[in-house]
Amino acid sequence: MRSRTALNVVTPHENPSFIDDQGRYSVNDNDNSFNYPSSQSASPTTRSTEHELSSLDRDKALPERDTWGKGIECLLSCVALSVGLGNAWRFPFTALDNGGGAFLIPYLVVLFVVGRPIYYLEMIIGQFSGRGSVKVYDLCPAMRGVGVGQTFMIFLVGTYYEALCSLILNYFVQSFRNPLPWAYCKAEWNSNCIDSAIVKKSKTNLTELWQQKGLSDSNRTISSSELYFIKEVLKEKENIDDGIGAPNWQLVVGLFISWFCVFMVIIRGVKSSGKASYFLAIFPYVIMIVLLIRALTLPGSLDGILYFIKPQWNKILDPEVWYAAVSQCFFSLTVCFGAIIVYASYNKFDHNVYRDATIITGLDTFTSLLAGCTIFGIIGHLAHEIGTDDIGSVVKGGAGLAFISYPEAIAKFQSLPQIFSVLFFLMLFILGIGSNIGIVSCKVAAIKDNFPNVKQWQCALGIAVLSFCIGLTYVTPGGQFLLTLVDYYGVAMMSLFLGICELYVMGWVYGVNRLCKDVEFMIGRKVGLYWRMCWSVVTPVIMTVILIYFLSTYAPLTYNNKTYSNGMYVFGWIITSIGVLQIPIWLFVAVIRDPGTTWRDKFFNAFKPKHDWGPRDPVRRQEYKKEINEDAKLNEGLDCWSKIKRNMFG
């Protein structure tokens, strides 16, 4: 790559009159040209620069974009986004369901070849272009549907994420009561209810409770924590054949408070969310460390932690474990959702994005391990209290772990269980808010990139109100049926497909070699073979295999062993189709819009970057184009295999 000084341009440091009072190049929107000092006062160097920059007329400066107040705000905001419920909630129960330590080795391997490469890739492309998750596909207009589909997908995530936060907030408030409301049975619940607060070393323990899960409620013993969640919090229905019911007013209040918190943080964009990131990213670690210290002082906790870190080698080759590891890594880091691209787009052009990506992915893994040790320490203590060595069967896995098993374990603490409960649910609530701020920011960026005249607070308010209204369906007696359906068809299935499309577009349409040139131009850092191989081959191939495995093992979705009606399955596939069909729709739009003279030209041009693709600053963009044009000459005359080798190895 040539030096950035190769273009004979007077920099702001050499001639301060080139910049406005905010340190930006001044651009006249009427004639799309730069405003320079008059020729009478301009130096010879300036006059020659004016002539050379006449080619910038077509490179009009893009609309102003906010930037982080400090570089660390991007780092902390990404931490708050990626380190969320996926670490403190999903990781422990995924590890529990997949053999504890048997899950850690596949997870760490997958993190190295899938998680880190995608995270770094998205941070690079977001910072380099200064564009959001939809506008970033100016690099390949034909595939803009990937960004649109991801925005639709993350909108769905946002609608139910705060519904989960409303449940967490409900438990947080109830945690101040003495005794804890889920610790003891109520007469109206069930005649087979057993108090969660009672430590009973007998054959009637929690292991048997979960083994009886397949029985009907009238034939099995149920803990008070499970009945409290079902009957008091969710007021859950047996099925939704006759509708989902009316919203629970307590959860509606929690939903409103959750969305109000998100709205107030993002009302001024990165100026306000960047400041909030200091608290959202750091405070949960304070609580988590306190919980870990408390867990380590409990009898039997070390047995639980040992179960968590000790591999069960017979499960290492189980494809289910590897699939779970990929899914966990995918959702924990929040990659291929567009949010990372958006956050990185607010960075300064030469920000050290490599350092941030390394810190965030490492911290995300550390947090998962920290949460795992804390939770398995509690589970180990619970196993000690009920007198069993089978730690894996002590508590219920799945989503119920946060709202049934954790409260179950906390209720058995003999001293001040309220403190433990308050800290735990406060931590979950802060993690949930921090993640949803990034989710909403992604949607705001998609709107403002295409409609720059819309104000930040208007976007934030519109999204919050619409999402709140949709979220009301999740806080009804049948809400968990809907939430599970939307999560499966609207997120789990769609994210894999769109993520794979993103990887192939970045790696082979735009090209790994050009991506590496962009990195070198942006931060002056050469890209190593590890990143090249992951972006071009390893990561997309692994993701493709996972999608094939996912589809080959597909079975109709159930909730609590209950199947949905055919109409609900159709609704689920419609949600998936809306996201996936964005790709052919926007491909057609890109071909129609292209100014080419023949349909063949239109089609192939739609897969090439737009004219204004590159850095947001027109001067940098012009220099970048010169370097790219020189690099493109090296591809001339190469056969197909040589081009593939050059794309992979440089």
For each residue, the residues with C-beta under 8 A, 3 or more apart:
1: 517 520 521 627
2: 6 626 627 630
3: 6
4: 7 521 620 623
5:
6: 2 3 623 626 627
7: 4 52 619 622 623 626
8: 48 49 52
9: 49 52 53 619 623
10: 14 15 18 45 46 49
11: 14 15 18
12: 15 16 18 19 23 25
13: 16
14: 10 11
15: 10 11 12 18 43 45 46
16: 12 13 19
17: 36 37
18: 10 11 12 15 25 26 34 36
19: 12 16 22 23 24 25 26
20: 23 24 25 26
21:
22: 19
23: 12 19 20
24: 19 20 64
25: 12 18 19 20 34 61 617 618 619
26: 18 19 20 34 35
27: 32 33 34 35 60 61 618
28: 31 32 33 34 35
29: 32 60
30:
31: 28 57
32: 27 28 29 57 58 60
33: 27 28 54 56 57
34: 18 25 26 27 28 50 53 56 618
35: 26 27 28
36: 17 18 42 46 49 50
37: 17 41 42 46
38: 41 42
39: 42 47
40:
41: 37 38
42: 36 37 38 39 46 47 50
43: 15 46 47
44: 47 48
45: 10 15 48 49
46: 10 15 36 37 42 43 49 50
47: 39 42 43 44 50 51
48: 8 44 45 51 52
49: 8 9 10 36 45 46 52 53
50: 34 36 42 46 47 53 54
51: 47 48 54
52: 7 8 9 48 49 55
53: 9 34 49 50 56 619 622
54: 33 50 51 57
55: 52 58 59 622
56: 33 34 53 59 618 619 622
57: 31 32 33 54 60
58: 32 55 611 612
59: 55 56 611 612 618 621 622
60: 27 29 32 57 612 618
61: 25 27 616 617 618
62: 65 130 612 616
63: 452
64: 24
65: 62 130 345 346 616
66: 269 270 271 346
67: 270 346 347 348
68: 71 73 74 77 270 274 346 347 348
69: 73 270 271 274 275
70: 73 274
71: 68 74 75 347 348 351 352
72: 75 76
73: 68 69 70 76 77 270 274 275 277 278
74: 68 71 77 78 274 343 344 346 347 351 356
75: 71 72 78 79 356 359 360
76: 72 73 79 80 274 277 278 280 281 282
77: 68 73 74 80 81 270 273 274 277 281 343 437 438
78: 74 75 81 82 123 340 343 356 360 438
79: 75 76 82 83 277 281 360 363 364
80: 76 77 83 84 277 280 281 434 435 437 438
81: 77 78 84 334 339 340 343 434 435 437 438 439
82: 78 79 86 119 332 333 334 340 360 364 435
83: 79 80 87 281 284 363 364 367 431 434
84: 80 81 87 88 334 431 432 434 435
85: 88 89 90 161 164 428 431 432 435
86: 82 89 90 91 328 331 332 334 435
87: 83 84 90 91 332 364 367 368 371 431
88: 84 85 91 92 284 288 367 371 427 428 431
89: 85 86 92 93 401 402 428
90: 85 86 87 93 94 328 331 332
91: 86 87 88 94 95 328 332 368 371 372
92: 88 89 95 96 371 372 375 376 401
93: 89 90 96 97 397 398 399 401 402
94: 90 91 97 98 103 324 327 328
95: 91 92 98 99 100 103 104 107 308 372 376
96: 92 93 100 376 379 392 395 397 401
97: 93 94 324 397 398
98: 94 95 102 103 315 318 320 321 324 325
99: 95 102 103 312 315 321 392
100: 95 96 103 104 307 308 309 310 312 376 391 392
101: 104 105 307 308 309 310 311 312
102: 98 99 105 106 311 312 313 314 315 316 318 321
103: 94 95 98 99 100 106 107 315 321 324 325
104: 95 100 101 107 108 308 309 311 369
105: 101 102 108 109 311 316
106: 102 103 109 110 316 321 322 324 325
107: 95 103 104 110 111 325 328 329 368
108: 104 105 111 112 365
109: 105 106 112 113 325
110: 106 107 113 114 115 322 325 326 329 542
111: 107 108 114 115 116 329 361 365
112: 108 109 115 116
113: 109 110 116 117 534 538 539 542
114: 110 111 117 118 326 329 330 539 542 543
115: 110 111 112 118 119 329 330 332 333 335 361 364
116: 111 112 113 119 120 357 358 361 534
117: 113 114 120 121 531 534 535 538 539
118: 114 115 121 122 333 335 336 499 503 539
119: 82 115 116 122 123 333 335 340 357 360 361
120: 116 117 123 124 353 354 357 358 361 531
121: 117 118 124 125 503 506 515 535
122: 118 119 125 126 335 336 340 341 344
123: 78 119 120 126 127 340 341 344 353 356 357
124: 120 121 127 128 344 353 515 518 519 522
125: 121 122 128 129 136 139 341 344 506 515 518
126: 122 123 129 130 131 136 340 341 342 343 344 345 347
127: 123 124 130 344 345 347 349 351 353 522
128: 124 125 349 518 519 522 614 615
129: 125 126 135 136 138 139 345 613 614 615 616
130: 62 65 126 127 345 349 615 616
131: 126 135 136 138 341 345 449
132: 135 136 147 338 341 342 345 442 445 446 448 449
133: 136 147 150 151 338 339 341 342 442 445 446
134: 137 144 147 148 151 338 446 449 450
135: 129 131 132 138 147 446 449 450
136: 125 126 129 131 132 133 139 147 341 345
137: 134 140 141 143 144 146 147 505
138: 129 131 135 141 609 610 612 613
139: 125 129 136 505 510 609 610 613
140: 137 143 144 505 509 510 606 607 608 609
141: 137 138 144 586 590 593 594 606 607 610
142: 586 587 590 591 603 606 607
143: 137 140 146 501 505 509 583 586 587 607
144: 134 137 140 141 147 148 586 589 590
145: 148 149 581 582 583 584 585 586 587
146: 137 143 149 150 498 501 502 505 582 583
147: 132 133 134 135 136 137 144 150 151 338 446
148: 134 144 145 151 152 582 586
149: 145 146 152 153 494 498 579 580 582 583
150: 133 146 147 153 154 336 337 338 495 498 502 579
151: 133 134 147 148 154 155 338 442 443 446
152: 148 149 155 156 578 579 582
153: 149 150 156 157 337 490 491 494 495 498 579
154: 150 151 157 158 337 338 339 439 442 443
155: 151 152 158 159 443 463 467
156: 152 153 159 160 486 490 491 575
157: 153 154 160 161 337 439 491
158: 154 155 161 162 436 439 440 443 463 467
159: 155 156 162 163 467 470 471 474 486
160: 156 157 163 164 471 474 483 486 487
161: 85 157 158 164 165 432 435 436 439
162: 158 159 165 166 255 258 259 262 432 436 467 468 471
163: 159 160 166 167 251 255 471 474 475 479 483
164: 85 160 161 167 168 432 483
165: 161 162 168 169 254 255 258 429 432 433 436
166: 162 163 169 170 251 252 253 254 255 257 258 471 475
167: 163 164 170 171 233 251 254 403
168: 164 165 171 172 402 425 428 429 432
169: 165 166 172 173 254 257 258 425 429
170: 166 167 173 174 233 250 251 254
171: 167 168 174 175 233 403 407 421 425
172: 168 169 175 422 425 426 429
173: 169 170 176
174: 170 171 177 180 181 182
175: 171 172 180 418 421 422 425
176: 173 418 422
177: 174 180 181 418
178: 418
179: 183 184 197
180: 174 175 177 183 197 407 410 411 417 418 421
181: 174 177 228 232
182: 174 196 224 225 228 229 232 407 408 411
183: 179 180 195 196 197 224 225 411 417
184: 179 195 196 197 224
185: 189 190 193 194 195 224 227
186: 189 193 224 227
187:
188:
189: 185 186 193 224 227 231
190: 185 193 217 218 222 227
191:
192: 217 218 219 220 221 222
193: 185 186 189 190 221 222 223 224 227
194: 185 198 200 204 209 221 222 223 224
195: 183 184 185 198 223 224
196: 182 183 184 223 224 225 407 408 411 412
197: 179 180 183 184 224 411 412
198: 194 195 412
199: 385 386 412 414
200: 194 204 205 386
201: 205 385 386 387
202: 205 387
203: 208
204: 194 200 208 221
205: 200 201 202 208 209 386 387 388
206: 209 210 223 382 386 394 395 408
207: 210 211 386 388 390 393 394
208: 203 204 205 211 212 221
209: 194 205 206 212 213 220 221 222 223 226
210: 206 207 213 393 395 396
211: 207 208 393
212: 208 209 215 219 220 221
213: 209 210 220 396
214: 561
215: 212 219 220
216: 219 220
217: 190 192 220 222
218: 190 192
219: 192 212 215 216
220: 192 209 212 213 215 216 217
221: 192 193 194 204 208 209 212
222: 190 192 193 194 209 217 226 227
223: 193 194 195 196 206 209 226 227 404 408
224: 182 183 184 185 186 189 193 194 195 196 197 227 228 411
225: 182 183 196 228 229 404 405 407 408 411
226: 209 222 223 229 230 396 400 404 408
227: 185 186 189 190 193 222 223 224 230 231 232
228: 181 182 224 225 231 232 233 407
229: 182 225 226 232 233 234 400 403 404 407
230: 226 227 233 234 236
231: 189 227 228 234 235 236
232: 181 182 227 228 229 235
233: 167 170 171 228 229 230 248 251 403
234: 229 230 231 248 477 479 480
235: 231 232 245 248 477
236: 230 231 477 478 480
237: 240 244 245 477 478
238: 562
239: 242 478 481 562
240: 237 243 244 478 481 482 568
241: 565
242: 239
243: 240 478
244: 237 240 473 476 477 478 479 481 482
245: 235 237 476 477 478
246: 476 477
247: 251 252 472 473 475 476 479
248: 233 234 235 251 252 475 476 477
249: 252 253
250: 170 253 254
251: 163 166 167 170 233 247 248 254 255 475
252: 166 247 248 249 255 256 472 475
253: 166 249 250 256 257
254: 165 166 167 169 170 250 251 257 258 475
255: 162 163 165 166 251 252 258 259 468 471 472 475
256: 252 253 259 260 468
257: 166 169 253 254 260 261
258: 162 165 166 169 254 255 261 262 429 432 433 436
259: 162 255 256 262 263 464 467 468 471
260: 256 257 263 264 464
261: 257 258 264 265 433
262: 162 258 259 265 266 433 436 437 440 464
263: 259 260 266 267 460 461 464
264: 260 261 267 272
265: 261 262 272 273 276 280 433 437
266: 262 263 269 272 273 437 440 441 444 456 460
267: 263 264 272 456 457 460
268: 271 272 273 456 457
269: 66 266 272 273 441 444 456
270: 66 67 68 69 73 77 273 274 346 441
271: 66 69 268 274 275
272: 264 265 266 267 268 269 275 276
273: 77 265 266 268 269 270 276 277 437 441
274: 68 69 70 73 74 76 77 270 271 277
275: 69 73 271 272 278
276: 265 272 273 279 280 437
277: 73 76 77 79 80 273 274 280 281 434
278: 73 76 275 281 282
279: 276 282 283 430
280: 76 80 265 276 277 283 284 430 433 434 437
281: 76 77 79 80 83 277 278 284 434
282: 76 278 279 285 286
283: 279 280 286 287 430
284: 83 88 280 281 287 288 427 430 431 434
285: 282 288 289 367
286: 282 283 289 290
287: 283 284 290 291 423 424 426 427 430
288: 88 284 285 291 292 367 370 371 374 427
289: 285 286 292 293 370
290: 286 287 293 294 423
291: 287 288 294 295 374 420 423 424 427
292: 288 289 295 296 370 373 374 377
293: 289 290 296 297
294: 290 291 297 298 420
295: 291 292 298 301 373 374 377 378 381
296: 292 293 301 302 377
297: 293 294 301
298: 294 295 301 377 378 380 381 384
299: 381 384 385
300: 303 304 380 381 382 383 384 385
301: 295 296 297 298 304 305 377 378 380 381
302: 296 305 306 377 380
303: 300 306 307 380 383 384 389 391
304: 300 301 307 308 376 377 378 379 380 381 383 391
305: 301 302 308 309 373 376 377 380
306: 302 303 309 310 380
307: 100 101 303 304 310 376 379 380 391 392
308: 95 100 101 104 304 305 372 373 376
309: 100 101 104 305 306 373
310: 100 101 306 307
311: 101 102 104 105 315 316
312: 99 100 101 102 315 316
313: 102 316
314: 102
315: 98 99 102 103 311 312 318 321
316: 102 105 106 311 312 313 321
317:
318: 98 102 315 321 322
319: 322 323 549
320: 98 323 324
321: 98 99 102 103 106 315 316 318 324 325
322: 106 110 318 319 325 326
323: 319 320 326 327 546 549 550
324: 94 97 98 103 106 320 321 327 328
325: 98 103 106 107 109 110 321 322 328 329
326: 110 114 322 323 329 330 542 543 546
327: 94 323 324 330 331 492 546
328: 86 90 91 94 107 324 325 331 332
329: 107 110 111 114 115 325 326 332 333
330: 114 115 326 327 333 335 336 495 496 499
331: 86 90 327 328 334 495
332: 82 86 87 90 91 115 328 329 364 368
333: 82 115 118 119 329 330 340 360 361 364
334: 81 82 84 86 331 337 339 340 435 438
335: 115 118 119 122 330 340 499
336: 118 122 150 330 495 498 499 502
337: 150 153 154 157 334 340 439 442 495
338: 132 133 134 147 150 151 154 341 342 442 446
339: 81 133 154 334 342 343 438 439 441 442
340: 78 81 82 119 122 123 126 333 334 335 337 343 344
341: 122 123 125 126 131 132 133 136 338 344 345 442
342: 126 132 133 338 339 345 346 438 441 442 445
343: 74 77 78 81 126 339 340 346 438 441
344: 74 122 123 124 125 126 127 340 341 347 353
345: 65 126 127 129 130 131 132 136 341 342 445
346: 65 66 67 68 74 270 342 343
347: 67 68 71 74 126 127 344 351 353
348: 67 68 71 351
349: 127 128 130 522 615 616 617 620
350: 522 523 524
351: 71 74 127 347 348 356 523
352: 71 355 356 523
353: 120 123 124 127 344 347 356 357 522 523
354: 120 357 358 523 525
355: 352 358 359
356: 74 75 78 123 351 352 353 359 360
357: 116 119 120 123 353 354 360 361
358: 116 120 354 355 361 362
359: 75 355 356 362 363
360: 75 78 79 82 119 333 356 357 363 364
361: 111 115 116 119 120 333 357 358 364 365
362: 358 359 365 366
363: 79 83 359 360 366 367
364: 79 82 83 87 115 332 333 360 361 367 368
365: 108 111 361 362 368 369
366: 362 363 369 370
367: 83 87 88 285 288 363 364 370 371
368: 87 91 107 332 364 365 371 372
369: 104 365 366 372 373
370: 288 289 292 366 367 373 374
371: 87 88 91 92 288 367 368 374 375
372: 91 92 95 308 368 369 375 376
373: 292 295 305 308 309 369 370 376 377
374: 288 291 292 295 370 371 377 378
375: 92 371 372 378 379 401 406
376: 92 95 96 100 304 305 307 308 372 373 379 380 391
377: 292 295 296 298 301 302 304 305 373 374 380 381
378: 295 298 301 304 374 375 381 382 406 409 410
379: 96 304 307 375 376 382 383 391 394 395 405 409
380: 298 300 301 302 303 304 305 306 307 376 377 383 384 391
381: 295 298 299 300 301 304 377 378 384 385 409
382: 206 300 378 379 385 386 394 395 408 409 412
383: 300 303 304 379 380 386 388 389 390 391 394
384: 298 299 300 303 380 381 387
385: 199 201 299 300 381 382 412
386: 199 200 201 205 206 207 382 383 394
387: 201 202 205 384
388: 205 207 383 391 393 394
389: 303 383
390: 207 383 393 394
391: 100 303 304 307 376 379 380 383 388 394
392: 96 99 100 307
393: 207 210 211 388 390
394: 206 207 379 382 383 386 388 390 391
395: 96 206 210 379 382 401 404 405 408 409
396: 210 213 226 400 401 404 405
397: 93 96 97 400 401 405
398: 93 97 401
399: 93 402 403
400: 226 229 396 397 403 404 405
401: 89 92 93 96 375 395 396 397 398 404 405 406
402: 89 93 168 399 405 406 428
403: 167 171 229 233 399 400 406 407
404: 223 225 226 229 395 396 400 401 407 408
405: 225 379 395 396 397 400 401 402 408 409
406: 375 378 401 402 403 409 410 424
407: 171 180 182 196 225 228 229 403 404 410 411 421
408: 182 196 206 223 225 226 382 395 404 405 411 412
409: 378 379 381 382 395 405 406 412 413
410: 180 378 406 407 413 417 420 421 424
411: 180 182 183 196 197 224 225 407 408 417
412: 196 197 198 199 382 385 408 409 417
413: 409 410 416 417 420
414: 199
415:
416: 413 419 420
417: 180 183 410 411 412 413 420 421
418: 175 176 177 178 180 421 422
419: 416 422 423
420: 291 294 410 413 416 417 423 424
421: 171 175 180 407 410 417 418 424 425
422: 172 175 176 418 419 425 426
423: 287 290 291 419 420 426 427
424: 287 291 406 410 420 421 427 428
425: 168 169 171 172 175 421 422 428 429
426: 172 287 422 423 429 430
427: 88 284 287 288 291 423 424 430 431
428: 85 88 89 168 402 424 425 431 432
429: 165 168 169 172 258 425 426 432 433
430: 279 280 283 284 287 426 427 433 434
431: 83 84 85 87 88 284 427 428 434 435
432: 84 85 161 162 164 165 168 258 428 429 435 436
433: 165 258 261 262 265 280 429 430 436 437
434: 80 81 83 84 277 280 281 284 430 431 437 438
435: 80 81 82 84 85 86 161 334 431 432 438 439
436: 158 161 162 165 258 262 432 433 439 440
437: 77 80 81 262 265 266 273 276 280 433 434 440 441
438: 77 78 80 81 334 339 342 343 434 435 441 442
439: 81 154 157 158 161 337 339 435 436 442 443
440: 158 262 266 436 437 443 444 460 463 464 467
441: 266 269 270 273 339 342 343 437 438 444 445
442: 132 133 151 154 337 338 339 341 342 438 439 445 446
443: 151 154 155 158 439 440 446 447 459 463
444: 266 269 440 441 447 448 456 459 460 463
445: 132 133 342 345 441 442 448 449
446: 132 133 134 135 147 151 338 442 443 449 450
447: 443 444 450 451 454 459
448: 132 444 445 451 452 454 456 459
449: 131 132 134 135 445 446 452
450: 134 135 446 447
451: 447 448 454
452: 63 448 449
453:
454: 447 448 451 458 459
455: 458 459
456: 266 267 268 269 444 448 459 460
457: 267 268 460 461
458: 454 455 461 462
459: 443 444 447 448 454 455 456 462 463
460: 263 266 267 440 444 456 457 463 464
461: 263 457 458 464 465
462: 458 459 465 466
463: 155 158 440 443 444 459 460 466 467
464: 259 260 262 263 440 460 461 467 468
465: 461 462 468 469
466: 462 463 469 470
467: 155 158 159 162 259 440 463 464 470 471
468: 162 255 256 259 464 465 471 472
469: 465 466 472
470: 159 466 467 473
471: 159 160 162 163 166 255 259 467 468 474 475
472: 247 252 255 468 469 475 476
473: 244 247 470 476 479 482
474: 159 160 163 471 479 480 482 483
475: 163 166 247 248 251 252 254 255 471 472 479
476: 244 245 246 247 248 472 473 479
477: 234 235 236 237 244 245 246 248
478: 236 237 239 240 243 244 245 481 482
479: 163 234 244 247 473 474 475 476 482 483
480: 234 236 474 483 484 559
481: 239 240 244 478 484 485 559 564 568
482: 240 244 473 474 478 479 485 486
483: 160 163 164 474 479 480 486 487
484: 480 481 487 488 557 559
485: 481 482 488 489 557 559 564 568 571 572
486: 156 159 160 482 483 489 490 491 572 575
487: 160 483 484 490 491 492
488: 484 485 491 492 493 557 572
489: 485 486 492 493 494 557 572 573 575 576
490: 153 156 486 487 493 494 572 575 576 579
491: 153 156 157 486 487 488 494 495
492: 327 487 488 489 495 496
493: 488 489 490 496 497 550 576
494: 149 153 489 490 491 497 498 575 576 579 580
495: 150 153 330 331 336 337 491 492 498 499
496: 330 492 493 499 500 543 546 547 550
497: 493 494 500 501 547 580
498: 146 149 150 153 336 494 495 501 502 579 580
499: 118 330 335 336 495 496 502 503 543
500: 496 497 503 504 540 543 544 547
501: 143 146 497 498 504 505 583
502: 146 150 336 498 499 505 506
503: 118 121 499 500 506 507 535 539 540 543
504: 500 501 507 508 509 540
505: 137 139 140 143 146 501 502 508 509 510
506: 121 125 502 503 509 510 512 515 535
507: 503 504 510 511 512 515 535 536 540 647
508: 504 505 511 512 536 647
509: 140 143 504 505 506 607
510: 139 140 505 506 507 514 515 609
511: 507 508 514 515 647
512: 506 507 508 515 516 532 535 536 647 648
513: 516 517 646 647 648 650
514: 510 511 517 518 628 631
515: 121 124 125 506 507 510 511 512 518 519 527 535
516: 512 513 519 520 526 527 531 532 650
517: 1 513 514 520 521 627 628 631
518: 124 125 128 514 515 521 522
519: 124 128 515 516 522 523 525 526 527
520: 1 516 517 523 524 525 526 527
521: 1 4 517 518 624 627
522: 124 127 128 349 350 353 518 519 615
523: 350 351 352 353 354 519 520
524: 350 520
525: 354 519 520
526: 516 519 520
527: 515 516 519 520 531 532
528: 531 532
529: 532 533 649
530: 533 534
531: 117 120 516 527 528 534 535
532: 512 516 527 528 529 535 536 648 649 650
533: 529 530 536 537 538 648
534: 113 116 117 530 531 537 538 539
535: 117 121 503 506 507 512 515 531 532 539 540
536: 507 508 512 532 533 540 647 648
537: 533 534 540 541 648
538: 113 117 533 534 541 542
539: 113 114 117 118 503 534 535 542 543
540: 500 503 504 507 535 536 537 543 544
541: 537 538 544 545
542: 110 113 114 326 538 539 545 546
543: 114 326 496 499 500 503 539 540 546 547
544: 500 540 541 547 548
545: 541 542 548 549
546: 323 326 327 496 542 543 549 550
547: 496 497 500 543 544 550 551
548: 544 545 551 552
549: 319 323 545 546 552 553
550: 323 493 496 546 547 553 554
551: 547 548 554
552: 548 549
553: 549 550
554: 550 551
555:
556: 563 564 569
557: 484 485 488 489 564 569 572
558: 561 562 563 564
559: 480 481 484 485 562 564
560:
561: 214 558
562: 238 239 558 559
563: 556 558
564: 481 485 556 557 558 559 568 569 572
565: 241 568 569
566: 569 570
567: 570 571
568: 240 481 485 564 565 571 572
569: 556 557 564 565 566 572 573
570: 566 567 573 574
571: 485 567 568 574 575
572: 485 486 488 489 490 557 564 568 569 575 576
573: 489 569 570 576 577
574: 570 571 577 578
575: 156 486 489 490 494 571 572 578 579
576: 489 490 493 494 572 573 579 580
577: 573 574 580 581
578: 152 574 575 581 582
579: 149 150 152 153 490 494 498 575 576 582
580: 149 494 497 498 576 577 583
581: 145 577 578 584 585
582: 145 146 148 149 152 578 579 585 586
583: 143 145 146 149 501 580 586 587
584: 145 581 587 588
585: 145 581 582 588 589
586: 141 142 143 144 145 148 582 583 589 590
587: 142 143 145 583 584 590 591 606
588: 584 585 591 592
589: 144 585 586 592 593
590: 141 142 144 586 587 593 594 606
591: 142 587 588 594 599 602 603 606
592: 588 589 602
593: 141 589 590
594: 141 590 591 601 602 603 605 606
595:
596: 599 600 601 602 605
597: 601
598: 601 602
599: 591 596 602 603
600: 596 603 604
601: 594 596 597 598 604 605
602: 591 592 594 596 598 599 605 606
603: 142 591 594 599 600 606 607
604: 600 601 607 608
605: 594 596 601 602 608
606: 140 141 142 587 590 591 594 602 603
607: 140 141 142 143 509 603 604
608: 140 604 605
609: 138 139 140 510 613 614
610: 138 139 141 613
611: 58 59
612: 58 59 60 62 138 621
613: 129 138 139 609 610
614: 128 129 609 620 621 624 625
615: 128 129 130 349 522 620 621 624
616: 61 62 65 129 130 349 620 621
617: 25 61 349 620 621
618: 25 27 34 56 59 60 61 621 622
619: 7 9 25 53 56 622 623
620: 4 349 614 615 616 617 623 624
621: 59 612 614 615 616 617 618 624 625
622: 7 53 55 56 59 618 619 625 626
623: 4 6 7 9 619 620 626 627
624: 521 614 615 620 621 627 628
625: 614 621 622 628 629
626: 2 6 7 622 623 629 630
627: 1 2 6 517 521 623 624 630 631
628: 514 517 624 625 631 632
629: 625 626 632 633
630: 2 626 627 633 634
631: 514 517 627 628 634 635
632: 628 629 635 636
633: 629 630 636
634: 630 631 638 646
635: 631 632 638 643 646
636: 632 633
637:
638: 634 635 642 643 646
639: 642 643
640: 643 644
641: 644 645
642: 638 639 645 646
643: 635 638 639 640 646 647
644: 640 641 647 648
645: 641 642 648 649
646: 513 634 635 638 642 643 649 650
647: 507 508 511 512 513 536 643 644
648: 512 513 532 533 536 537 644 645
649: 529 532 645 646
650: 513 516 532 646
